[in-house]
Amino acid sequence: MRFVDEIKIEATAGKGGDGAATFRREMYVPQGGPNGGDGGRGGNVILEGDDGFTTLSHLRYRRFWHAKNGVPGSKNKMHGKNGEDCIVKVPVGTLIFDDESGENIGDITAHGQQIIVCSGGRGGRGNVHFATATNRSPHLAERGRRGEQKVLRLEMKLLADVGLLGFPSVGKSTFISTVSNAKPKIADYPFTTLVPHLGVVPVTEDFAFVIADVPGLIVGASDGKGLGIDFLKHLERTRILIHLIEVTCQLEGAETERDPISDFKKLNLELKAFSQELAEKQQIVVLSKCDEPWVEAEKENLRDQFTQMGYEFHAISCQSHEGIRELLLSVARHIRRERAREKELAESRNPAPIEI
């Protein structure tokens, strides 16, 4: 399936049903008077979060979404049936924008969450509402109102606790496949990962977190080079970042123009160019492939340098699993702390009601 994380659709809510202009006509009932019923409300267009979808690709071939119109009112004050809503399933993590105004209409963050993006038109009133002392037989009834119509831009951002960051071929896909249930493609060439991957990492019996692997970044990613510009936004919702570095670029002991410190600084400049908020996220620096002899020789030197820069540092090997458990426990502590802080912030904004 092709990965699609941004798409436009046109949504049109249903028109309200017209009100009825009818009169009571029965034998032996003098002056029956008006009895026209109201029209039904037009259907809404609703976006609903669904865990069964991981991309927006199912919307590629259906651009127009229409809700049903309301049914007109009828005699004997009969109310017309409301129009059926049009429910559009989208993956959890979808942002909804009005394409014309740029307004953020809503954010789907949970399975089953619904957001009305286009409201149906109100049904017209029947002539029974227009009878007065001076006009006892009104022939007037309202037409139903048109429903809202919008061009929507849907943008999906992955919901994950941890984001993996690093140059191509530093071992991100190997790491996520080692610690989680994700199965990304792994090969010894750059840009093996072409789409983001999510994995659930079990740490203890009662605690797990979600990790996201995005395609490797290169210098100039914030300007559109490589694949990074398309997927940097998926790191914006993460709580912390794991920044993977390596001593060499897939070459056993060979000299290269790259080095871990400059790689780290260059990618952080790309993060800052893309989003200041993303650049300020907490990062844990992880040196991969530390089971190799030329990596082992540089490990302590790099630990000292990154510690002096104020970053937590870990050295791991996905082959021997060295250092992985310690890294996961540290990440879990950070996530617990962030979740507790977010919970306190939410409670401060929405205090519990005071019983009187």
Kinemage of the C-alpha trace (Angstrom):
@kinemage 1
@onewidth
@group {chain A} dominant
@subgroup {mainchain}
@vectorlist {calphas} color= white
{ca met a 1} P 0.000 0.000 0.000
{ca arg a 2} L 1.300 3.435 -0.889
{ca phe a 3} L 1.964 5.654 2.123
{ca val a 4} L -0.183 8.785 1.923
{ca asp a 5} L -0.038 11.302 4.768
{ca glu a 6} L -1.645 14.371 3.174
{ca ile a 7} L -4.697 14.642 0.936
{ca lys a 8} L -7.552 16.981 -0.014
{ca ile a 9} L -11.229 16.075 -0.106
{ca glu a 10} L -14.406 18.038 -0.791
{ca ala a 11} L -17.167 17.602 1.771
{ca thr a 12} L -20.778 18.713 1.312
{ca ala a 13} L -23.380 18.416 4.046
{ca gly a 14} L -27.001 17.631 3.237
{ca lys a 15} L -29.620 20.275 2.477
{ca gly a 16} L -32.459 20.633 4.935
{ca gly a 17} L -35.881 19.438 3.830
{ca asp a 18} L -38.490 22.014 2.840
{ca gly a 19} L -41.365 22.777 5.150
{ca ala a 20} L -44.854 21.806 4.007
{ca ala a 21} L -47.735 24.209 3.287
{ca thr a 22} L -50.776 21.976 3.770
{ca phe a 23} L -54.215 22.358 5.356
{ca arg a 24} L -56.420 20.074 7.347
{ca arg a 25} L -59.306 18.854 5.179
{ca glu a 26} L -61.708 16.587 7.040
{ca met a 27} L -65.455 16.201 6.951
{ca tyr a 28} L -67.228 17.715 9.909
{ca val a 29} L -64.070 19.581 10.987
{ca pro a 30} L -64.714 23.241 10.208
{ca gln a 31} L -61.792 25.602 9.891
{ca gly a 32} L -59.188 22.833 9.984
{ca gly a 33} L -56.374 25.286 9.461
{ca pro a 34} L -52.729 24.796 8.464
{ca asn a 35} L -50.965 21.544 9.401
{ca gly a 36} L -47.760 21.533 7.337
{ca gly a 37} L -44.828 19.848 9.081
{ca asp a 38} L -41.167 20.862 9.233
{ca gly a 39} L -38.486 19.518 6.940
{ca gly a 40} L -35.755 17.237 8.270
{ca arg a 41} L -32.216 18.408 9.000
{ca gly a 42} L -29.581 17.699 6.379
{ca gly a 43} L -26.946 15.117 7.217
{ca asn a 44} L -23.542 16.130 8.593
{ca val a 45} L -20.161 15.153 7.196
{ca ile a 46} L -18.233 13.577 10.065
{ca leu a 47} L -14.613 12.444 10.285
{ca glu a 48} L -14.070 9.493 12.609
{ca gly a 49} L -10.808 8.055 13.910
{ca asp a 50} L -10.245 4.389 13.115
{ca asp a 51} L -7.276 2.297 14.250
{ca gly a 52} L -7.809 0.081 11.214
{ca phe a 53} L -6.246 2.698 8.939
{ca thr a 54} L -2.579 3.670 9.044
{ca thr a 55} L -2.514 6.043 6.048
{ca leu a 56} L -4.902 8.254 4.064
{ca ser a 57} L -4.449 6.173 0.913
{ca his a 58} L -8.052 4.873 1.006
{ca leu a 59} L -9.202 8.442 0.231
{ca arg a 60} L -7.070 8.866 -2.898
{ca tyr a 61} L -9.760 7.719 -5.318
{ca arg a 62} L -12.767 9.332 -3.670
{ca arg a 63} L -12.472 13.093 -3.508
{ca phe a 64} L -16.136 14.053 -3.020
{ca trp a 65} L -18.128 13.155 0.090
{ca his a 66} L -21.823 14.029 0.361
{ca ala a 67} L -24.272 13.622 3.214
{ca lys a 68} L -27.947 12.915 2.518
{ca asn a 69} L -30.549 15.676 2.251
{ca gly a 70} L -33.331 16.024 4.781
{ca val a 71} L -36.813 14.832 3.781
{ca pro a 72} L -39.496 17.547 3.281
{ca gly a 73} L -42.224 17.919 5.869
{ca ser a 74} L -45.690 16.535 5.264
{ca lys a 75} L -49.303 17.058 6.186
{ca asn a 76} L -50.688 16.467 9.670
{ca lys a 77} L -47.640 18.223 11.126
{ca met a 78} L -45.413 15.314 10.132
{ca his a 79} L -41.711 16.125 10.507
{ca gly a 80} L -39.484 15.075 7.629
{ca lys a 81} L -36.766 12.501 8.287
{ca asn a 82} L -33.302 13.872 9.019
{ca gly a 83} L -30.672 13.238 6.375
{ca glu a 84} L -28.185 10.420 6.968
{ca asp a 85} L -24.749 11.545 8.087
{ca cys a 86} L -21.699 10.830 5.930
{ca ile a 87} L -18.942 9.309 8.091
{ca val a 88} L -15.405 9.369 6.710
{ca lys a 89} L -12.950 7.012 8.418
{ca val a 90} L -9.450 8.411 8.936
{ca pro a 91} L -6.401 7.142 10.843
{ca val a 92} L -5.787 8.277 14.398
{ca gly a 93} L -3.409 11.244 14.295
{ca thr a 94} L -5.171 13.114 11.469
{ca leu a 95} L -5.233 16.910 11.495
{ca ile a 96} L -8.131 18.597 9.676
{ca phe a 97} L -7.712 21.982 7.970
{ca asp a 98} L -10.045 24.203 5.963
{ca asp a 99} L -8.030 24.468 2.755
{ca glu a 100} L -9.374 27.916 1.866
{ca ser a 101} L -8.866 29.674 5.211
{ca gly a 102} L -6.136 27.469 6.644
{ca glu a 103} L -8.130 27.105 9.870
{ca asn a 104} L -7.408 24.028 11.966
{ca ile a 105} L -10.848 22.448 12.330
{ca gly a 106} L -9.826 19.591 14.578
{ca asp a 107} L -7.461 16.795 15.482
{ca ile a 108} L -8.349 13.098 15.583
{ca thr a 109} L -6.382 11.631 18.494
{ca ala a 110} L -8.384 8.543 19.522
{ca his a 111} L -10.189 5.582 17.990
{ca gly a 112} L -13.894 6.360 17.598
{ca gln a 113} L -13.470 10.119 18.045
{ca gln a 114} L -15.771 12.062 15.740
{ca ile a 115} L -15.551 15.639 14.467
{ca ile a 116} L -18.319 17.325 12.465
{ca val a 117} L -16.541 19.107 9.622
{ca cys a 118} L -19.637 20.207 7.658
{ca ser a 119} L -22.981 20.771 9.367
{ca gly a 120} L -26.203 19.851 7.606
{ca gly a 121} L -28.708 22.545 6.689
{ca arg a 122} L -31.640 23.252 8.972
{ca gly a 123} L -35.006 22.003 7.822
{ca gly a 124} L -37.610 24.552 6.721
{ca arg a 125} L -40.605 25.299 8.941
{ca gly a 126} L -44.058 24.256 7.849
{ca asn a 127} L -46.951 26.701 7.502
{ca val a 128} L -48.295 25.708 10.915
{ca his a 129} L -45.652 28.045 12.403
{ca phe a 130} L -46.887 31.062 10.471
{ca ala a 131} L -50.537 31.125 11.536
{ca thr a 132} L -51.498 34.343 13.315
{ca ala a 133} L -54.660 35.978 14.492
{ca thr a 134} L -54.809 37.993 11.297
{ca asn a 135} L -53.561 35.287 8.941
{ca arg a 136} L -55.163 32.014 9.920
{ca ser a 137} L -54.510 30.293 6.587
{ca pro a 138} L -50.889 31.012 5.680
{ca his a 139} L -49.719 29.552 2.393
{ca leu a 140} L -46.134 30.189 3.407
{ca ala a 141} L -43.525 27.567 4.301
{ca glu a 142} L -39.734 27.796 4.571
{ca arg a 143} L -37.280 26.127 2.269
{ca gly a 144} L -34.588 24.036 3.831
{ca arg a 145} L -31.160 25.622 4.148
{ca arg a 146} L -28.141 24.367 2.268
{ca gly a 147} L -25.527 22.395 4.143
{ca glu a 148} L -21.942 23.553 4.558
{ca gln a 149} L -19.461 22.814 1.797
{ca lys a 150} L -15.697 22.805 2.333
{ca val a 151} L -12.471 21.689 0.754
{ca leu a 152} L -10.578 19.925 3.527
{ca arg a 153} L -6.879 19.235 3.769
{ca leu a 154} L -6.175 16.170 5.850
{ca glu a 155} L -2.700 15.778 7.281
{ca met a 156} L -1.702 12.658 9.171
{ca lys a 157} L 0.956 12.777 11.868
{ca leu a 158} L 2.029 9.612 13.593
{ca leu a 159} L 1.254 9.370 17.297
{ca ala a 160} L 4.295 7.953 19.064
{ca asp a 161} L 6.099 8.454 22.360
{ca val a 162} L 9.586 8.182 20.859
{ca gly a 163} L 10.953 9.230 17.482
{ca leu a 164} L 14.113 7.813 15.903
{ca leu a 165} L 16.391 10.380 14.347
{ca gly a 166} L 19.602 9.943 12.394
{ca phe a 167} L 21.434 9.888 9.081
{ca pro a 168} L 20.641 7.093 6.600
{ca ser a 169} L 22.128 3.678 7.449
{ca val a 170} L 22.910 4.417 11.112
{ca gly a 171} L 20.806 1.419 12.183
{ca lys a 172} L 17.363 2.893 12.935
{ca ser a 173} L 15.418 0.124 11.218
{ca thr a 174} L 17.556 -2.556 12.861
{ca phe a 175} L 16.999 -0.931 16.247
{ca ile a 176} L 13.210 -0.663 15.957
{ca ser a 177} L 12.948 -4.254 14.699
{ca thr a 178} L 15.069 -5.406 17.665
{ca val a 179} L 13.130 -3.661 20.434
{ca ser a 180} L 9.581 -3.758 19.022
{ca asn a 181} L 7.133 -5.693 16.867
{ca ala a 182} L 7.801 -3.504 13.798
{ca lys a 183} L 9.236 -5.219 10.731
{ca pro a 184} L 10.813 -2.544 8.506
{ca lys a 185} L 12.967 -3.344 5.515
{ca ile a 186} L 16.661 -3.674 6.453
{ca ala a 187} L 19.498 -3.487 3.912
{ca asp a 188} L 23.053 -2.160 3.622
{ca tyr a 189} L 22.306 0.901 1.482
{ca pro a 190} L 20.967 4.391 2.245
{ca phe a 191} L 17.235 5.216 2.291
{ca thr a 192} L 16.146 1.615 2.851
{ca thr a 193} L 13.252 3.040 4.865
{ca leu a 194} L 10.878 4.865 2.526
{ca val a 195} L 7.855 5.203 4.837
{ca pro a 196} L 7.471 5.661 8.607
{ca his a 197} L 7.103 2.593 10.828
{ca leu a 198} L 5.487 2.329 14.243
{ca gly a 199} L 6.396 -0.283 16.825
{ca val a 200} L 5.237 -1.075 20.367
{ca val a 201} L 8.115 -1.550 22.815
{ca pro a 202} L 7.250 -3.611 25.931
{ca val a 203} L 9.465 -2.552 28.836
{ca thr a 204} L 7.747 -4.145 31.840
{ca glu a 205} L 4.549 -6.135 32.305
{ca asp a 206} L 2.545 -2.962 32.882
{ca phe a 207} L 4.387 -0.425 30.739
{ca ala a 208} L 5.086 -0.034 27.030
{ca phe a 209} L 5.651 2.827 24.654
{ca val a 210} L 5.262 3.474 20.923
{ca ile a 211} L 8.326 4.228 18.807
{ca ala a 212} L 8.386 5.740 15.293
{ca asp a 213} L 11.091 5.154 12.680
{ca val a 214} L 11.147 7.689 9.826
{ca pro a 215} L 13.354 7.729 6.716
{ca gly a 216} L 16.913 8.905 7.313
{ca leu a 217} L 17.637 12.622 7.170
{ca ile a 218} L 20.429 14.346 5.291
{ca val a 219} L 21.799 17.872 5.253
{ca gly a 220} L 19.236 20.059 3.499
{ca ala a 221} L 16.257 17.921 4.546
{ca ser a 222} L 14.370 20.995 5.780
{ca asp a 223} L 14.739 22.447 2.258
{ca gly a 224} L 13.362 19.330 0.587
{ca lys a 225} L 16.480 17.271 -0.030
{ca gly a 226} L 16.241 13.512 0.395
{ca leu a 227} L 13.101 12.084 1.988
{ca gly a 228} L 13.228 13.890 5.312
{ca ile a 229} L 11.048 16.915 4.540
{ca asp a 230} L 8.038 14.636 3.942
{ca phe a 231} L 8.392 12.915 7.302
{ca leu a 232} L 9.927 15.427 9.726
{ca lys a 233} L 6.403 16.392 10.766
{ca his a 234} L 5.854 12.869 12.120
{ca leu a 235} L 8.445 13.589 14.818
{ca glu a 236} L 6.555 16.670 16.064
{ca arg a 237} L 4.124 14.668 18.214
{ca thr a 238} L 6.707 12.512 19.920
{ca arg a 239} L 7.640 13.114 23.550
{ca ile a 240} L 11.382 12.495 23.173
{ca leu a 241} L 13.836 11.728 20.372
{ca ile a 242} L 16.452 8.990 20.180
{ca his a 243} L 19.272 10.362 18.034
{ca leu a 244} L 21.262 7.462 16.566
{ca ile a 245} L 24.849 8.075 15.534
{ca glu a 246} L 27.607 5.842 14.180
{ca val a 247} L 31.380 6.012 13.968
{ca thr a 248} L 31.641 4.979 10.324
{ca cys a 249} L 29.263 4.834 7.406
{ca gln a 250} L 28.959 1.083 6.827
{ca leu a 251} L 32.716 0.801 6.202
{ca glu a 252} L 34.826 -1.293 8.552
{ca gly a 253} L 37.412 1.106 9.882
{ca ala a 254} L 37.573 3.143 6.648
{ca glu a 255} L 38.019 6.889 6.819
{ca thr a 256} L 35.058 9.062 5.854
{ca glu a 257} L 34.309 12.776 5.831
{ca arg a 258} L 31.568 12.224 8.396
{ca asp a 259} L 31.990 12.035 12.151
{ca pro a 260} L 29.399 11.544 14.923
{ca ile a 261} L 29.668 15.032 16.430
{ca ser a 262} L 29.260 16.870 13.119
{ca asp a 263} L 26.445 14.507 12.070
{ca phe a 264} L 24.640 15.269 15.328
{ca lys a 265} L 25.018 19.038 14.969
{ca lys a 266} L 24.022 19.074 11.293
{ca leu a 267} L 20.772 17.197 11.905
{ca asn a 268} L 19.899 19.424 14.828
{ca leu a 269} L 20.274 22.420 12.533
{ca glu a 270} L 17.822 20.749 10.145
{ca leu a 271} L 15.365 20.225 12.999
{ca lys a 272} L 15.634 23.872 13.986
{ca ala a 273} L 15.124 25.013 10.398
{ca phe a 274} L 11.989 22.893 10.171
{ca ser a 275} L 10.480 23.625 13.589
{ca gln a 276} L 11.807 25.333 16.704
{ca glu a 277} L 9.499 23.193 18.832
{ca leu a 278} L 10.930 20.028 17.290
{ca ala a 279} L 14.493 21.232 17.859
{ca glu a 280} L 13.755 21.793 21.560
{ca lys a 281} L 12.540 18.254 22.210
{ca gln a 282} L 14.612 16.192 24.604
{ca gln a 283} L 17.126 13.967 22.830
{ca ile a 284} L 18.933 10.838 23.978
{ca val a 285} L 22.099 10.170 21.989
{ca val a 286} L 22.672 6.515 21.098
{ca leu a 287} L 25.809 5.131 19.500
{ca ser a 288} L 24.925 2.056 17.435
{ca lys a 289} L 27.034 -0.923 16.347
{ca cys a 290} L 29.221 -0.694 19.453
{ca asp a 291} L 30.138 -4.410 19.192
{ca glu a 292} L 32.516 -3.527 16.337
{ca pro a 293} L 36.152 -2.976 17.441
{ca trp a 294} L 36.608 0.435 15.803
{ca val a 295} L 33.398 1.628 17.497
{ca glu a 296} L 34.481 0.321 20.911
{ca ala a 297} L 37.638 2.422 20.700
{ca glu a 298} L 35.638 5.662 20.258
{ca lys a 299} L 32.789 4.912 22.660
{ca glu a 300} L 34.151 6.518 25.848
{ca asn a 301} L 35.465 9.564 23.998
{ca leu a 302} L 32.036 10.175 22.501
{ca arg a 303} L 30.339 9.581 25.841
{ca asp a 304} L 32.482 12.321 27.428
{ca gln a 305} L 31.811 14.789 24.615
{ca phe a 306} L 28.038 14.352 24.558
{ca thr a 307} L 27.828 14.353 28.359
{ca gln a 308} L 29.644 17.690 28.397
{ca met a 309} L 27.127 18.959 25.837
{ca gly a 310} L 24.353 18.031 28.286
{ca tyr a 311} L 22.957 14.947 26.527
{ca glu a 312} L 22.277 11.514 27.939
{ca phe a 313} L 24.466 8.999 26.101
{ca his a 314} L 24.077 5.248 25.497
{ca ala a 315} L 26.088 2.772 23.437
{ca ile a 316} L 24.220 -0.253 22.086
{ca ser a 317} L 24.566 -3.256 19.832
{ca cys a 318} L 21.476 -4.709 18.185
{ca gln a 319} L 23.418 -7.872 17.381
{ca ser a 320} L 24.551 -8.662 20.925
{ca his a 321} L 21.792 -6.592 22.644
{ca glu a 322} L 24.465 -4.806 24.656
{ca gly a 323} L 23.116 -1.661 26.333
{ca ile a 324} L 19.591 -2.019 24.934
{ca arg a 325} L 17.873 -2.890 28.208
{ca glu a 326} L 19.477 0.059 30.000
{ca leu a 327} L 18.426 2.375 27.159
{ca leu a 328} L 14.804 1.201 27.215
{ca leu a 329} L 14.546 1.601 30.996
{ca ser a 330} L 15.911 5.140 30.714
{ca val a 331} L 13.476 5.999 27.913
{ca ala a 332} L 10.617 4.564 29.980
{ca arg a 333} L 11.523 6.821 32.921
{ca his a 334} L 11.504 9.886 30.674
{ca ile a 335} L 8.145 8.935 29.148
{ca arg a 336} L 6.548 8.313 32.551
{ca arg a 337} L 7.740 11.735 33.637
{ca glu a 338} L 6.381 13.393 30.482
{ca arg a 339} L 3.024 11.625 30.750
{ca ala a 340} L 2.687 12.691 34.397
{ca arg a 341} L 3.551 16.288 33.487
{ca glu a 342} L 1.003 16.299 30.649
{ca lys a 343} L -1.640 14.854 32.976
{ca glu a 344} L -1.013 17.564 35.585
{ca leu a 345} L -1.194 20.227 32.888
{ca ala a 346} L -4.500 18.840 31.577
{ca glu a 347} L -5.954 18.713 35.100
{ca ser a 348} L -4.898 22.304 35.773
{ca arg a 349} L -6.697 23.422 32.622
{ca asn a 350} L -9.820 21.369 33.421
{ca pro a 351} L -10.152 21.239 37.219
{ca ala a 352} L -12.547 18.740 38.742
{ca pro a 353} L -16.010 20.173 39.640
{ca ile a 354} L -16.452 21.262 43.242
{ca glu a 355} L -19.256 19.502 45.085
{ca ile a 356} L -21.591 21.820 46.983
